[in-house]
Amino acid sequence: MAWHGHELTAVFRFRLTLAPGVLGAVLLCPAPWSGTAVAHGSVVDPASRNYGCWQRWGSDFQNPEMAQQDPMCWQAWQDDPNAMWNWNDLYRNGSGGNFQAVVPDGRLCSGGRTEGGRYDSLDAVGPWKTTDVDDDFTVRLHDQAGHGADYLLVCVTRQGFDPATRQLGWDDLQLVARTGAYAPGQNHSIPVSTSGLSGRHVVHTIWQASHMDQTYFLCGDVNFRRARGTPPLPSRVPAGPARSGGDPARAGPGSSNSREESAGSLNARRSVCVWGVGIPCPPPATEA
């Protein structure tokens, strides 16, 4: 399998009117932790931006009070309500592991303006609602269609970056978790450990699905309630591996949360760090 190492560098108003029957059908979208596989998926905790807006306002999306209570969701609903109704479709096909080539700075939360710009509002700078987290927290991915994963990369913005006033770029991110393959399943939990972070941050998750070269780019907003006071993690991290066709590595039988990587994958991972970024790789983490 070939690997690409890349340094993570840095209103149009639309009012939706639905007939009662249609609105009822929309609101019957399955709950995120149900067993029904009908679409794709997203990070539901800490909630991705459009999933959070759907969760908070999906049953009351025309309420004008949203403009004051949740202004970032308000601008998203006004820009394109389908970004919320289709909270599980924020992906790109054919990235080949070269994420910076298809997703430029300032467009990390919309997947590089994927789906014809449907998710552009998620790149908007401002006070997005946050989820309170501690140094150690868990990212929960709902794989609604059971695609599985070749891997997931979880990044958090560096201390000092303010997503309420600045657009997000690749150089603003630091890698905090990398997984191995996940077998097809509904719900996956990724433990994350950080240090030296406080206040508002963006959690950016890259989910490389296993069924094809399909990559999800998901932004969620968090507030770190405390920090250990240790220096932040390095800001430069490698991109994921390129897909070269064939069946991806799979988790062991019956394990939907396998976090093991083959010796070959680990060796490739180490070579990517040196070749792609010019910094030594950290030792492989011991993960449950």
N, C-alpha and C positions, 0 to 999 in steps of 0.2 A: 504494500500500500504506500503510495507516495504521500509525503507530508509537505505542507506549505507552512513556513514559519513567518509570521508577520507581527510587526510591532504595533501594539494598540496605540496609535498616535491621535495625537490629536490630529372679514369673515362673511366667507360667503354664508349668508343665513338661509337655512333651509328648514321650513316648518313641515313636519311630517303629520299627515292626517290619515288615519286608518279607520276603516269600517270596524265596528265592534267585533265582528267575527274574526277578522284578520288579526286585530290586536290581541284577542284571546289566544289565537294560535301561536302568535309570537311569544306571549308570556308563558306558554307551556313548555318552553325550552327546558330540557332536563337539568336538574340541579347538578352542580359540578362534580359532586362525589357520588353520583348515582352510577349504576352499572350499565347504563345505556350508551352504546357507542354510535354516534350519529355524525360526528364532524371531526375536528382535529384536536385542538387543545390549547392550553395556556398555563401560565403560573397563576395560581389562585391565592397563594399566601407566601410572601406579601403580594397582594393582588397586583397584577399587571394593570396599567392605567385604564385600558378600555374595559377589562373585566370588572375593575372596581367601580367604574361609572355605570356599567350595566347592573351590577349588584345593588348599588345604592339608589339608582334612579330608573331602572328598567320599567317599573310599574307606575312611574309618575314622571316620565321624561319631559313632559310639557309644562311642568310646574315652574312658573317664573321665579319662585324663591330660590331655585337652584343657582341663579345668576349671582346671588349674594352668599349663599351657604357653601357652594362648591363651584367657584367660577371656572376652574379648568375643565371640569366635566361639562359645564354649561357650554363653553366654546366648542367642545368636542361634539356634543349633541347637535349644536347649531350647524357645525361644519358638515357633518355627515353621520346621521344616526346609525347607518349600517356599520360603522366602526365599532359600535357597541353591540348591535344585534349579532354581528359576526365577530365576537370577541375571540373566537377560537380559530380564526383564519389568517392570523398575521404571520405569514411565512413567505419565503422566496424559494423557487426551485432553481437548481443548477448553479449554486454558489461555488461548488468544488472546493470548499474549505477556504477560499480566498475572500474573506468577508469584507475587507477594506475596499476591494475592487468593486463591489456591488452595493455597499452601504457607505456613503460618504459621511464625513463629520457633519453633525447637525441633523442627521436623518436616522440615528440609531434606534429611535423608538418607533419609527414607522417602517422599519425594515427596508430603508432606502426608497421610500415612497412606493412600496409594493401595492399591488391591486389597483393600479391606476390612481394612486394618491388617496385611496379611501381612508388611510390611517394617518394622514399628514398632521392632523390636529394633536396627535400624541407627541409630536416633537415640540409643541408649543412650550415656551419658557414661562414659568409662573409657579404659584403656590399650589402644586398638586397635593391632594390629601395624602397623608403618610400613615404608615403602620409602625407602631413602636416596637423596636427590637433591642436586644442586648448584644454584647460582643459575639456570643454564640447564638445562632438562630437556625431555623430550618426553612428551606425553600421547598414548597410543595407544588409539584407539577401535576395537573390533571390531563392525562393522555386520553382524551375522550374517545378517540378512534382506535386506540391500542396500537399505535404505530411502533412503539418501542423507541430506543435511542441508540445510536452509535456512541454518543457521549453528550454531556452537557457541560458548558462552561458558565460559571457564575462569577460575575465581576461586580465590584462596588466602586463608586467614585472615590477619588483621593480626598483626604482631609483638606479643607479649604475651598473645594469646588462647591459652588452654590447653584443648584439646578433651578432656583427661583429667579435667577438673574442671568444665567449663561446657558447657551446651547451645549449639548453633550457631544463631545468628540472622543475618538478612540484613545487619545492620549490622557484623557481624564479618568480612565478606568484602571483598576488593579484586579488581577485574578485572585479569587479567594477560594474557589472550589472547582475541581475538574473530576468528572466521573468516568468510569468505563462504560461498557454497554449495559443497557437495560432491556430485558425481554419485554415483548408486548404485554401491556397491562394498563389498568386504569389510573392508578395513583402512585406517584414516585416521590420520595422524600430525599432531599439533598442536604446533609448537615453542613453548615457554614461556620467557620471560626475566623474572627477578625480581632484586631487590636488597634488601639490608638485612634478610634473613630468616635465622633460625637456629632449630634445634631442631624440635620437633613442630608440625606444621600440618595442616590439612585442605585438600585440593584438591576443590573443588566444581565439577562440570562440568554444564552445561545443554546438552543435545543436542536441537535442534528438528528432528525428522525431516521429510522432504520429502513423503512419500506422503500425509500428512494432518496435521491439527493434533494431533500427538502429541509430547509433551515428556518427556525422560528427565532425572531429577535424581539425580546420581551422586556419592557421597562416597568419597574415598580418603584415606588417611593417609600422610603423608610426614615424613621427618626431614631438614631442611636441614643438610648437613655443614659448610657454611661460608657466610659472608656478606661482601659487599663493603664493608659498613659505611655504605652510602649510605642516605638516608631511605627508608622504605617508600612504596609507591605510594599514591595517594589511596584512601580507603576507600569512597567513594561512587561507584557506577557505575550506568549506566542498564540497564534491562531490555532484552530483545530486541524485535524488531518484532512487531506483531500480524499475524496472517494474515487476509487479506481474501478468500480464495477464489482459484480459478484455479490455474494451474500455477506453482510456485515457480521462482525463478531457478535455472538449472542451470549446472554447470561446462562448460567447453569440451569438445569431442569428445575422447574417449580420456583425459581427465584426471579421475582420481578424487580428486585432492588440490588442486583449484583453490582459491586463496585470494583471488581478485580480486573486488571489489565494483563494481557499476555506479556511474556518477556520481550517479544518482538516489539509490541506497542510501546513498552517502557523505554526500550532502547531507542526507538524512533522518536519518542517524546524528548529524551535527553538530547539527541542530535539536533532536533528542531530548536531547542533553547539556545544551543551554542551557535548554530548556523544562522538562524533567523533573527535572533535578537542580540547575540554577542554577549550574553550573560550566562553564568552557570545555572543549571537547573537545580531547583530544590530537590532533596531526596524524596522518593515516592512516599506519599502519606500513608499511614496505617489507618485504613478506613473500615468501619463495620459493614 
